[in-house]
Amino acid sequence: MNKLSTMTDNLYYFENFKSFSQAKLSLFESKFTLLIGPNGSGKSNLLEAIKLLSFLIDGGWLLDVTDMNKGGRLEIRGGLPGCTRYGQTAFTLGFSAHTHIDAKLHYFDYRLTIETQHSPRIINESLYIDNSLFFEVNPEQSHSSQPLVCDNHFASSGKKPSLHSSTTKSFLSQYHPKNAAGNQIINRIINHFQNLWVFEPNPKLIRHYEHIGNAILTQNGSNLSAVLYALSQGNQESQESLQRLLEWIAQLPNEPYQRFEFVTVPQLNDVILGLVENHTDQFISAGLLSDGTLRCLTILTALETATPGSSIIVEEIDNGLHPSRVGIMVKAIVDCCQRHDLKVLVTTHNHATLNALSLEELDGVILCHQNPQNHSTNLNAWPDLPYQQDMLERSTLGDLVTHKLIDDYLNPDFEEKRKQKALAWLADF
């Protein structure tokens, strides 16, 4: 497949969304990005914001967003009413970037505001291109079921045509302007989010037989057996992908695996995967493999079979993985990113994972923490932190996080305390 159109300087915006008061974050600039922070710091809130923005840009309806286990096309903890920061009635999500069209660099900024006080509805939506308004859902008309849209890119006559939109579906996903550059930018925004995949493997769903032919991995990994079986029956490139997966996964258990095997049921056209242990030749089916092994295998399969240029998000990358094997998983992910030109964002608060990072990989770390002054979530890229070299001289990143030493550096009063400590030292000298 062709490499996706490149965007640079990507920024995601979150305003009054759950624990975020006002934050922006550059994502997917590095091939491998790690979002770290303690429980309750807002990591999951960030991922839900990206999932919701992606869903709406791709044409999803607000009515299809529900609370967990309620059967919606998109499930978010608390549903849309639970997305608004405490004391607020609406939240805003946005995305901006630079992109080249016909050798010319363009900048765009897209924002979407949703009110949740009564029935959730879009009350404002805008797209700016090169700092000029391209379109805006008129907030004064947002009480209508079809709010007025100001199309500001100008027709050939110089008049601004007015269109109508829905309050429950993004205008961006429905708009096809005649302006060539604007149309390409909108298509690139939509394509960017269509190729942003939030992967949530569920080992319980992977343990069963799967219909042969379901060769595109699902978001929860339930058809892993069929995907790996397709690789085993494919061309040389597919066979090489399967061999790489085996080489990585064979290093995880105490008893290494020597090969994949598949049990098929011709009458039903079903298949289930298994692994054969190296020394005992024992076949272990997916139904008996550990949760950690299945999660790791499914995540690596997702990366190995992803469309080149895609962006992939995985929460708790090391869940169920022994600390001594974390380094193997990190190396495997980085290898996939480099070979397939992937941008991968993962979350973790695992001490071993953080200590397994190289100096280069540390540049992709983003710290998620609570601001004690306004109790909102702050996001800080590790390379942008002052005194980062001082911190690493004291200890590894994993130890800094585990012993809460990094919290001292992130405290808003750190500079003043550092100054007072220096003055006290001089006074005693």
ZAMARGU-4260 file (C-alpha; in steps of 0.2 Angstrom, whole numbers, plus 5000, padded with zeros to 4 digits):
<rodrens>
0) 5000/5000/5000 | 5005/5018/4997 | 5013/5028/5011 | 5000/5040/5019 | 5001/5058/5015
5) 5013/5066/5028 | 5008/5079/5041 | 5020/5087/5052 | 5019/5097/5069 | 5004/5088/5074
10) 4995/5095/5089 | 4980/5088/5098 | 4969/5100/5109 | 4959/5096/5124 | 4948/5109/5133
15) 4937/5105/5148 | 4938/5086/5143 | 4937/5075/5159 | 4953/5079/5169 | 4959/5091/5156
20) 4957/5110/5159 | 4966/5116/5144 | 4980/5106/5136 | 4989/5103/5119 | 5001/5089/5114
25) 5012/5085/5100 | 5009/5066/5096 | 5016/5054/5083 | 5031/5065/5079 | 5042/5050/5086
30) 5040/5033/5079 | 5038/5026/5097 | 5029/5037/5110 | 5026/5032/5128 | 5013/5041/5139
35) 5018/5038/5157 | 5010/5043/5173 | 5002/5035/5189 | 4985/5028/5190 | 4972/5042/5189
40) 4984/5055/5181 | 4973/5056/5165 | 4982/5044/5153 | 4965/5035/5149 | 4956/5051/5147
45) 4969/5057/5134 | 4966/5041/5124 | 4947/5043/5125 | 4948/5060/5119 | 4958/5054/5103
50) 4946/5040/5101 | 4931/5052/5101 | 4939/5065/5090 | 4943/5051/5077 | 4926/5044/5078
55) 4918/5061/5075 | 4929/5066/5061 | 4926/5049/5052 | 4907/5053/5052 | 4902/5045/5068
60) 4885/5051/5076 | 4885/5058/5094 | 4870/5046/5097 | 4881/5031/5094 | 4893/5036/5108
65) 4888/5027/5124 | 4894/5022/5141 | 4904/5006/5143 | 4895/4990/5139 | 4880/4999/5132
70) 4882/4993/5115 | 4887/5009/5106 | 4898/5010/5091 | 4910/5020/5102 | 4910/5016/5121
75) 4918/5029/5133 | 4918/5029/5152 | 4903/5039/5157 | 4897/5042/5139 | 4896/5059/5132
80) 4889/5067/5148 | 4904/5060/5158 | 4917/5068/5146 | 4914/5086/5152 | 4926/5093/5166
85) 4917/5095/5182 | 4908/5112/5183 | 4908/5114/5164 | 4894/5111/5151 | 4904/5108/5136
90) 4921/5102/5130 | 4932/5106/5115 | 4943/5094/5105 | 4955/5099/5091 | 4969/5095/5079
95) 4981/5105/5069 | 4996/5102/5058 | 5006/5107/5043 | 5004/5098/5026 | 5011/5100/5008
100) 4999/5101/4994 | 5006/5104/4976 | 5023/5108/4984 | 5016/5122/4995 | 5016/5121/5014
105) 4999/5124/5022 | 4994/5125/5040 | 4976/5120/5047 | 4967/5121/5063 | 4951/5111/5067
110) 4941/5112/5082 | 4924/5104/5088 | 4914/5109/5103 | 4901/5098/5111 | 4888/5103/5124
115) 4883/5089/5136 | 4871/5098/5148 | 4855/5091/5141 | 4855/5081/5125 | 4873/5081/5118
120) 4875/5092/5102 | 4889/5100/5093 | 4888/5119/5096 | 4903/5125/5087 | 4914/5118/5074
125) 4928/5127/5063 | 4942/5124/5051 | 4955/5137/5048 | 4967/5135/5034 | 4983/5146/5034
130) 4975/5156/5048 | 4960/5161/5038 | 4943/5154/5042 | 4938/5141/5030 | 4921/5136/5038
135) 4912/5138/5054 | 4896/5131/5062 | 4888/5146/5067 | 4886/5145/5086 | 4871/5158/5086
140) 4861/5145/5076 | 4866/5130/5086 | 4850/5129/5095 | 4842/5123/5078 | 4842/5105/5072
145) 4851/5111/5057 | 4863/5125/5062 | 4869/5138/5049 | 4887/5135/5042 | 4897/5150/5036
150) 4907/5143/5021 | 4921/5156/5021 | 4932/5150/5007 | 4923/5161/4994 | 4914/5156/4978
155) 4921/5163/4961 | 4908/5177/4963 | 4915/5182/4980 | 4899/5178/4989 | 4900/5167/5005
160) 4888/5152/5002 | 4878/5147/5018 | 4875/5128/5021 | 4867/5118/5035 | 4874/5105/5046
165) 4868/5093/5059 | 4871/5095/5078 | 4875/5077/5080 | 4887/5074/5066 | 4903/5083/5062
170) 4901/5095/5047 | 4919/5091/5042 | 4915/5073/5038 | 4901/5078/5026 | 4909/5093/5017
175) 4916/5092/5000 | 4921/5110/4995 | 4925/5115/4977 | 4941/5123/4983 | 4954/5111/4978
180) 4967/5114/4992 | 4953/5114/5005 | 4946/5098/4999 | 4963/5090/4999 | 4966/5096/5017
185) 4949/5089/5023 | 4953/5073/5015 | 4970/5072/5023 | 4962/5075/5040 | 4949/5062/5038
190) 4962/5049/5031 | 4974/5053/5046 | 4961/5048/5058 | 4955/5034/5048 | 4972/5027/5049
195) 4974/5030/5068 | 4970/5014/5076 | 4966/5011/5095 | 4970/4993/5098 | 4963/4985/5113
200) 4967/4966/5113 | 4955/4955/5124 | 4963/4938/5128 | 4947/4931/5133 | 4940/4933/5115
205) 4956/4926/5107 | 4955/4909/5115 | 4942/4902/5103 | 4941/4896/5085 | 4939/4909/5071
210) 4932/4908/5054 | 4946/4906/5041 | 4947/4921/5029 | 4945/4934/5043 | 4963/4940/5039
215) 4962/4958/5044 | 4965/4960/5063 | 4950/4967/5073 | 4952/4980/5086 | 4951/4968/5100
220) 4961/4954/5092 | 4948/4941/5092 | 4952/4934/5075 | 4971/4932/5079 | 4970/4914/5074
225) 4963/4917/5057 | 4976/4931/5054 | 4991/4921/5059 | 4984/4906/5049 | 4983/4917/5033
230) 5001/4922/5036 | 5006/4904/5036 | 4997/4901/5020 | 5003/4917/5011 | 5018/4922/5001
235) 5036/4924/5006 | 5033/4941/5014 | 5019/4934/5024 | 5030/4919/5029 | 5044/4930/5035
240) 5031/4941/5045 | 5026/4925/5054 | 5044/4920/5057 | 5048/4937/5065 | 5033/4935/5076
245) 5038/4918/5082 | 5056/4924/5085 | 5049/4938/5096 | 5036/4928/5105 | 5048/4913/5108
250) 5058/4924/5120 | 5044/4927/5132 | 5041/4911/5141 | 5054/4901/5152 | 5051/4886/5139
255) 5054/4894/5122 | 5043/4890/5108 | 5049/4882/5091 | 5034/4885/5079 | 5016/4889/5077
260) 5004/4876/5073 | 4986/4877/5068 | 4971/4866/5071 | 4958/4868/5057 | 4940/4861/5056
265) 4936/4859/5038 | 4918/4856/5040 | 4916/4873/5049 | 4930/4882/5040 | 4937/4887/5057
270) 4955/4888/5064 | 4963/4890/5081 | 4982/4894/5083 | 4994/4885/5095 | 5013/4886/5099
275) 5024/4870/5101 | 5037/4871/5115 | 5055/4869/5110 | 5060/4854/5121 | 5044/4844/5125
280) 5036/4846/5108 | 5020/4850/5118 | 5006/4859/5108 | 4998/4873/5118 | 4983/4880/5110
285) 4977/4898/5111 | 4964/4892/5124 | 4979/4887/5136 | 4991/4901/5132 | 4993/4915/5146
290) 4985/4931/5145 | 5002/4940/5144 | 5008/4929/5129 | 4991/4932/5120 | 4992/4951/5122
295) 5010/4952/5117 | 5007/4941/5102 | 4991/4951/5097 | 5000/4968/5099 | 5015/4963/5088
300) 5003/4955/5075 | 4994/4971/5074 | 5010/4981/5071 | 5017/4968/5059 | 5002/4968/5048
305) 4997/4987/5049 | 4996/4998/5034 | 5013/5007/5032 | 5012/5025/5039 | 4998/5021/5051
310) 4997/5027/5069 | 4993/5015/5082 | 4988/5017/5101 | 4989/5003/5114 | 4985/5005/5132
315) 4996/4996/5145 | 5008/4989/5133 | 5016/4978/5146 | 5000/4971/5155 | 5003/4953/5160
320) 5022/4953/5154 | 5035/4948/5166 | 5047/4963/5170 | 5062/4953/5164 | 5054/4951/5147
325) 5049/4969/5145 | 5065/4974/5135 | 5061/4961/5122 | 5044/4969/5119 | 5051/4986/5118
330) 5064/4981/5105 | 5050/4971/5095 | 5039/4987/5094 | 5053/4998/5089 | 5058/4986/5075
335) 5040/4985/5069 | 5040/5004/5069 | 5056/5006/5059 | 5052/4993/5046 | 5034/4998/5043
340) 5035/5017/5046 | 5023/5016/5060 | 5019/5029/5073 | 5015/5020/5089 | 5008/5027/5106
345) 5008/5016/5121 | 5004/5019/5139 | 5013/5012/5154 | 5018/5015/5172 | 5029/4999/5173
350) 5046/5002/5181 | 5054/4989/5170 | 5047/4996/5154 | 5054/5014/5158 | 5071/5007/5163
355) 5072/4997/5146 | 5071/5013/5136 | 5087/5019/5127 | 5092/5037/5127 | 5085/5039/5110
360) 5068/5031/5115 | 5067/5043/5130 | 5064/5057/5118 | 5047/5050/5114 | 5041/5050/5133
365) 5027/5061/5138 | 5023/5063/5156 | 5005/5064/5162 | 5002/5071/5179 | 4990/5081/5190
370) 4993/5100/5192 | 4991/5102/5211 | 4985/5120/5209 | 4970/5118/5198 | 4968/5099/5199
375) 4969/5097/5180 | 4980/5085/5170 | 4996/5092/5163 | 5006/5084/5148 | 5025/5087/5147
380) 5036/5080/5134 | 5052/5073/5142 | 5064/5082/5131 | 5056/5098/5135 | 5058/5096/5154
385) 5071/5107/5163 | 5084/5098/5173 | 5081/5081/5163 | 5099/5078/5163 | 5100/5081/5182
390) 5086/5068/5184 | 5095/5055/5174 | 5111/5057/5183 | 5102/5054/5199 | 5094/5038/5193
395) 5085/5029/5179 | 5068/5035/5173 | 5059/5020/5180 | 5067/5023/5197 | 5063/5042/5196
400) 5045/5038/5193 | 5044/5024/5206 | 5051/5034/5220 | 5041/5050/5215 | 5057/5059/5213
405) 5051/5066/5196 | 5036/5073/5205 | 5048/5085/5214 | 5054/5092/5197 | 5036/5094/5190
410) 5030/5103/5206 | 5026/5121/5202 | 5035/5127/5217 | 5051/5117/5212 | 5061/5132/5206
415) 5057/5142/5221 | 5062/5128/5233 | 5078/5125/5223 | 5082/5144/5225 | 5079/5144/5243
420) 5089/5128/5246 | 5104/5136/5236 | 5102/5152/5247 | 5102/5142/5263 | 5118/5133/5257
425) 5127/5150/5254 | 5121/5157/5271 | 5129/5142/5279 | 5145/5143/5269
</rodrens>
